[in-house]
Amino acid sequence: EAHAGRVADLEAELELRQAELAEVEAVTGETRRAAAPALGAAVQAHLRDLAMGAARFEVEVDEGPGDEVRFLLGANAGEPALPLAKMASGGELARAMLALRLVLGDRGPHRPTLVFDEVDAGVGGEAAGAVGRSLAELGDRHQVLVVTHLAQVAAYADHQVKVEKVVRHGRTVAELSVLDHGARVVELSRMLSGQPDSATAREHAAELLDLARRKLDP
């Protein structure tokens, strides 16, 4: 019986809520645009530590409702900064995401445990060592769990856990084992060369472990 009046009340409330939403959107947009340059500069600084010395990183925030946020990356000198989601290689994307986590790790709600699943995908050589070192430094403030196939990254861990598939009673299960120093040398040898019994590979693995320790504790 009060249908028309109820409709009018709901329409008035809807108009009020839409005005409130527009006001909050405007404040949020202004805040995002104000914060964007500092976030971009902070991520760019970390990228230089991740073997991307000439990289440029920018955060772009659209004007208007919804103010879409885009991350832009110019990975090499002379390249324009383009949308990260469209142009970054696997290794560049992994390092950009790690740099973002390094910047944002101590902001907002405290998250004592961080998990990185192959954040080093597409990374190798010097860059892999830089990723490992940055993850280890992040471990000073958080518990960091890293899934990796790279010896250069694993060497920086405080504790290394080997995961392998085994058959138990006709079923395949995952088995985990915490490695001591000697076992780490063997496992890193396998990760480096696929030849854990090679004296040369083991020498290289031991050197890698020692180098990681010295870089973290100069």
Secondary structure, 3 states (H helix, E strand, C coil): CCHHHHHHHHHHHHHHHHHHHHHHHHHHHHHHHHHHHHHHHHHHHHHHHCCCCCCEEEEEECCCCCCCEEEEEECCCCCCCEEHHHHCCHHHHHHHHHHHHHHHCCCCCCCCEEEEECCCCCCCHHHHHHHHHHHHHHCCCCEEEEECCCHHHHCCCCCCEEEEEEEECCEEEEEEEECCHHHHHHHHHHHHHCCCCCHHHHHHHHHHHHHHHHHHCC
